[in-house]
Amino acid sequence: MYGAAYRPRRFSSAYMYAKIVRMQKIEYPRVGVFDVLRAIWAGIRHQKWLFFLSIAAFTIDQTVRTVFIPLYYKDFFDTLIAADNPSNAVPMLLGIVIAIGIFNFSRIILRRVGDFSVSALETKTMARLRQMAFEYTIRHSYSFFANTFTGSLVTRVSRFARALERLVDTLMFNFIPLLTTIIAAIVVTWYAERVLSYVIIGFVAVFLLCNFVFSLWRVKYNVKVAEADSKTTGTLADIISNQNAVSLFSAFEEERGLFRNVTSAQAKITAFTWYLGNAFDGVQAFVIFIAEFLLFYFGAQLWAEGSVSVGTLVLVQLYVIRLSDQLWDFGRIIRAVHEAYADSKEMVEIMALPHEIKDTPGAKPLAVSEGAIAFNKVTFNFQKTRKVIDNVSITIPAGQKVALVGPSGAGKTTMVKLLLRLHDVTEGNILIDGQDICHITLDSLHKNIGMVPQDPVLFHRTLMENIRYGRPGASDAEVEEAAKQAHCDEFIQVLPEGFATYVGERGIKLSGGERQRIAIARAILKNAPILVLDEATSSLDSHSEGLIQDALDSLMKDKTVIVIAHRLSTIRKMDRILVMDEGKICEDGTHEELLKNDASLYRKLWELQAGGFVGANGAGEEPAEPLPIEDETERGDDSIGK
């Protein structure tokens, strides 16, 4: 797992925890170059021998290319010019040519070793970095994902892996050749003629310094380019995922304008950085021109004085040509490193952000013997200023079926989120069979609670895989039986591929009712001792609801059940009804008991749904189809407490 391979440095208290501000923006910890390098090294370390083998192969290859082969070229031309009789020089020239051939052959072998090592290193490390990013990111809280574009997260994971490829390629194919060429040019010309060495040293120093200063100045713009790209990707993913809403609300022009603004902003900052690079390329060309002129000028004078040979001049020109090409790439090396840093930084920020909800030290697995639930003086504040749940204390005995009802915004769904530890309580505690859920492992908590949400979301996988998600080890026969109990077989059996049918992204190929039946089948297969139903039949027609109600009755048997209900007619048979208003439990009783109180909120809600069909004795007469009150969506942190 990520945490075992990479441990983010400790940050100041101002950045220790995620702060989700009113504008839905997450404040990430500050990360620097070393944080990014440490995260990347965490991916490399598992095959570090490949990393060092690649460095060794490319370094030796470039040393042979920039030191030994040029020296033999120098000897070749010096021998050719100094020979009085060409025939006498042939054996010596042939020996030099054979030596050059041997060196070139060794380079072929070294280069292949380096290429294969880099290929193996990059593919394995990129996979590991993706795994690290996924494993850490997926453990972030409900709040984190509610306030982060899915498309941006996908892009950040991909960029993080690609940054490794860019860094390794730059190191092996650009930086190592440049470094060996600079060292070889300075050392060899130092022993041949120091004046030429001084010119090369000055040329290299000025060139590198200009590039380094320019690149440091430009890094902030590279980061802005990466941020603009993430914003474009996130906006595009958000619009495409909501294409149906765009169509139904005739919002094509508005969304086109929004996307044009985002892409134009990205184009503007990208073009600006490119223009900066083009301008600096002109500066680099001028520096190279001056260096070549000085080397030719001093070289010609030294040759005229007899201080250097023609072979030495050829050697110097080889170094000048290679240095010009490779130093020209130095700016690209710096830019590649900065771009890789910018691409990695966004992902490393997420990996350095502490998990908001996590297992406490010493957390133990939840042991459910009965399934009793207790909320003890529970208070939950959103953003420390907005009280959502206010000092709630309730006890739900094992096996009891409890309904949570109330007007929209009362806090019903928030109560369930607290039970599931999607948020942590601000004050008080929640117990399951006497065990504080803050001191038990999250995985064991979630394994013991079955959930049927109001708007279930499916994976783009087969129906068999989606239902089996309730219990991964279930057999095909068990999955099919769960589907039958949830009456999924009614629509699955008419599909050409049956259980092997792919449901589309987020289950888009299925109707809302079909998706809800799949969610119920999951819960049946999971068979957890505690069950939460969030308007589990809201997307079903009357006929289907009757069928599913039978399955739910069977599913709820011998379980502790919490039902969030909007249609009050569906919870009349509950053992107990808890009425919530403004974050508090204001009424507690059975359907009949609550209706007896003329001033009760429950009675008012019942009358609202029943259209006033309440008898004089207070007994409610249920209409054929009660009118639903406003649905309580409560999705995302901007709606916590609804």
URHUQUI-V190082 format. One record per backbone hydrogen bond with DSSP energy under -1.0 kcal/mol. NH is the residue of the N-H (numbers start at 0). CO is the residue of the C=O. E is the energy in kcal/mol with one decimal. If there is no record, write none. Layout:
((NH/CO/E) (NH/CO/E))
//
This chain:
((4/1/-1.1) (5/1/-2.5) (14/11/-2.4) (20/24/-1.7) (23/20/-2.2) (26/18/-1.1) (35/31/-1.9) (36/32/-2.6) (37/33/-2.4) (38/34/-1.9) (39/35/-2.3) (40/36/-2.8) (41/37/-1.7) (43/39/-1.6) (44/40/-2.9) (46/43/-2.5) (47/44/-1.2) (49/46/-1.0) (50/46/-1.3) (51/47/-2.6) (52/48/-2.1) (53/49/-2.3) (54/50/-2.0) (55/51/-2.5) (56/52/-2.6) (57/53/-2.4) (58/54/-2.4) (59/55/-2.5) (60/56/-2.1) (61/57/-2.3) (62/58/-2.1) (63/59/-2.5) (64/60/-2.0) (65/61/-2.7) (66/62/-2.1) (68/63/-2.3) (70/66/-1.4) (71/67/-1.8) (72/68/-1.9) (73/69/-2.3) (74/70/-2.3) (75/71/-2.3) (76/72/-2.2) (77/73/-2.5) (78/74/-2.6) (79/75/-2.3) (80/76/-2.2) (81/77/-2.3) (82/78/-1.3) (87/84/-1.2) (88/84/-1.1) (92/88/-2.9) (93/89/-3.1) (94/90/-2.1) (95/91/-2.0) (96/92/-2.5) (97/93/-2.5) (98/94/-2.2) (99/95/-2.5) (100/96/-2.3) (101/97/-2.5) (102/98/-2.4) (103/99/-2.4) (104/100/-2.3) (105/101/-2.3) (106/102/-1.8) (107/103/-1.7) (108/104/-1.7) (109/105/-2.6) (110/106/-2.9) (111/107/-2.0) (112/108/-2.3) (113/109/-2.5) (114/110/-2.9) (115/111/-2.6) (116/112/-2.2) (117/113/-2.6) (118/114/-2.4) (119/115/-2.3) (120/116/-2.7) (121/117/-3.0) (122/118/-2.1) (123/119/-1.9) (124/120/-2.5) (125/121/-2.9) (126/122/-1.7) (127/123/-2.0) (128/124/-2.9) (129/125/-2.2) (130/126/-2.2) (131/127/-3.0) (132/128/-2.7) (133/129/-2.7) (134/130/-3.0) (135/131/-1.9) (136/132/-2.5) (137/133/-2.8) (139/136/-2.1) (144/140/-1.7) (145/141/-1.9) (146/142/-1.0) (152/148/-1.8) (153/149/-2.3) (154/150/-2.2) (155/151/-2.5) (156/152/-2.2) (157/153/-2.0) (158/154/-2.8) (159/155/-2.2) (160/156/-1.6) (161/157/-2.4) (162/158/-2.6) (164/160/-1.3) (165/161/-2.4) (166/162/-2.6) (167/163/-2.7) (168/164/-2.4) (169/165/-2.4) (170/166/-2.5) (171/167/-2.8) (172/168/-2.8) (173/169/-1.3) (174/169/-3.0) (175/170/-2.4) (177/173/-2.0) (178/174/-3.0) (179/175/-2.5) (180/176/-2.1) (181/177/-2.5) (182/178/-2.4) (183/179/-2.6) (184/180/-2.8) (185/181/-2.3) (186/182/-2.7) (187/183/-2.6) (188/184/-1.8) (189/185/-1.6) (190/186/-1.5) (191/187/-1.5) (192/188/-3.2) (196/192/-1.5) (197/193/-2.7) (198/194/-1.9) (199/195/-2.1) (200/196/-2.7) (201/197/-2.8) (202/198/-2.6) (203/199/-2.9) (204/200/-2.8) (205/201/-2.5) (206/202/-2.2) (207/203/-2.9) (208/204/-2.4) (209/205/-2.4) (210/206/-2.1) (211/207/-2.7) (212/208/-2.6) (213/209/-2.4) (214/210/-2.6) (215/211/-2.3) (216/212/-2.0) (217/213/-1.8) (218/214/-1.2) (220/217/-1.1) (221/217/-1.5) (222/218/-2.1) (223/219/-1.6) (224/220/-2.0) (225/221/-2.1) (226/222/-2.4) (227/223/-2.6) (228/224/-2.1) (229/225/-2.2) (230/226/-2.3) (231/227/-2.3) (232/228/-2.6) (233/229/-2.8) (234/230/-2.6) (235/231/-2.5) (236/232/-2.6) (237/233/-2.4) (238/234/-2.5) (239/235/-2.7) (240/236/-2.4) (242/239/-1.6) (245/241/-2.1) (246/242/-2.3) (247/243/-2.7) (248/244/-2.2) (249/246/-1.3) (250/245/-2.8) (254/250/-2.7) (255/251/-2.7) (256/252/-2.5) (257/253/-2.3) (258/254/-2.8) (259/255/-2.5) (260/256/-2.2) (261/257/-2.1) (262/258/-2.8) (263/259/-2.6) (264/260/-2.1) (265/261/-2.0) (266/262/-2.7) (267/263/-2.4) (268/264/-2.0) (269/265/-2.4) (270/266/-2.8) (271/267/-2.0) (272/268/-1.8) (273/269/-2.2) (274/270/-2.8) (275/271/-2.0) (276/272/-2.0) (277/273/-2.5) (278/274/-2.4) (279/275/-2.2) (280/276/-1.9) (281/277/-1.1) (282/278/-1.0) (283/279/-2.4) (284/280/-2.3) (285/281/-1.7) (286/282/-2.0) (287/283/-2.4) (288/284/-2.2) (289/285/-2.2) (290/286/-2.2) (291/287/-2.6) (292/288/-2.2) (293/289/-2.4) (294/290/-2.4) (295/291/-2.5) (296/292/-2.6) (297/293/-2.9) (298/294/-2.2) (299/295/-2.5) (300/296/-1.8) (301/297/-2.6) (302/298/-2.3) (303/299/-2.3) (304/300/-1.8) (306/301/-2.7) (312/308/-1.8) (313/309/-2.5) (314/310/-2.5) (315/311/-2.7) (316/312/-2.3) (317/313/-2.1) (318/314/-2.0) (319/315/-2.6) (320/316/-2.6) (321/317/-2.3) (322/318/-3.2) (323/319/-2.7) (324/320/-2.0) (325/321/-3.0) (326/322/-3.4) (327/323/-1.5) (329/326/-1.1) (332/328/-2.4) (333/329/-2.7) (334/330/-2.5) (335/331/-2.9) (336/332/-2.4) (337/333/-2.7) (338/334/-3.0) (339/335/-2.4) (340/336/-2.4) (341/337/-2.9) (342/338/-2.8) (343/339/-2.3) (344/340/-2.8) (345/341/-1.1) (347/343/-2.9) (348/344/-2.3) (349/345/-1.1) (350/346/-2.1) (351/347/-1.7) (362/359/-2.0) (363/438/-1.8) (372/395/-2.6) (373/430/-2.5) (374/393/-3.2) (375/428/-2.8) (377/391/-3.0) (378/426/-2.1) (379/388/-2.2) (381/385/-3.6) (384/381/-1.1) (385/381/-2.0) (387/379/-3.1) (388/379/-1.7) (389/582/-2.7) (391/377/-2.8) (393/374/-1.5) (395/372/-3.8) (399/396/-1.9) (401/560/-3.2) (402/575/-2.3) (403/562/-3.5) (404/577/-2.6) (408/641/-6.1) (409/406/-1.7) (409/641/-1.2) (414/410/-1.7) (415/411/-1.3) (416/412/-2.4) (417/413/-2.3) (418/414/-1.9) (419/415/-2.2) (421/416/-3.0) (425/378/-2.3) (426/378/-2.1) (428/375/-1.6) (430/373/-2.9) (431/434/-2.1) (432/371/-2.5) (434/431/-1.7) (436/429/-2.4) (438/435/-2.1) (440/363/-1.7) (444/440/-2.0) (445/441/-2.6) (446/442/-1.9) (449/529/-3.5) (451/531/-2.4) (460/458/-2.6) (462/500/-1.4) (463/498/-2.4) (465/461/-2.4) (466/462/-2.3) (467/463/-2.3) (469/466/-1.9) (470/467/-1.3) (473/470/-2.5) (478/474/-2.2) (479/475/-2.5) (480/476/-2.1) (481/477/-2.3) (482/478/-2.3) (483/479/-2.0) (484/480/-2.3) (485/481/-1.8) (486/483/-1.4) (487/482/-3.3) (490/487/-1.3) (491/487/-2.3) (492/488/-2.0) (494/491/-1.5) (497/494/-1.1) (499/496/-2.3) (500/497/-1.7) (502/460/-1.9) (506/503/-2.4) (507/504/-1.3) (508/502/-2.6) (509/506/-1.8) (514/510/-2.5) (515/511/-2.0) (516/512/-2.0) (517/513/-2.0) (518/514/-2.1) (519/515/-2.1) (520/516/-2.6) (521/517/-2.3) (522/518/-2.0) (523/519/-2.5) (524/520/-2.5) (525/521/-2.7) (526/522/-2.5) (529/447/-1.4) (530/559/-2.9) (531/449/-2.9) (532/561/-2.7) (533/451/-2.7) (534/563/-1.9) (537/534/-1.8) (539/536/-1.5) (544/540/-3.0) (545/541/-1.8) (546/542/-1.6) (547/543/-2.9) (548/544/-2.4) (549/545/-1.1) (550/546/-1.3) (551/547/-2.9) (552/548/-2.5) (553/549/-1.9) (554/550/-2.5) (555/551/-2.8) (558/555/-1.8) (559/528/-2.1) (560/399/-2.3) (561/530/-2.6) (562/401/-3.0) (563/532/-3.2) (564/403/-2.1) (569/566/-1.8) (570/567/-1.5) (573/570/-1.6) (575/400/-1.5) (576/588/-3.1) (577/402/-3.4) (578/586/-2.6) (579/404/-3.2) (580/583/-2.2) (582/409/-2.1) (583/580/-1.2) (585/578/-2.4) (586/578/-1.4) (588/576/-2.0) (593/589/-2.5) (594/590/-1.7) (599/596/-1.7) (603/599/-1.5) (604/600/-2.5) (605/601/-2.7) (606/602/-2.7) (607/603/-2.2) (608/604/-2.2) (609/605/-3.0) (611/606/-1.9) (613/611/-2.3) (614/618/-2.0) (617/614/-1.9) (620/612/-1.9) (626/608/-2.1) (638/635/-1.6) (641/638/-1.9))
//
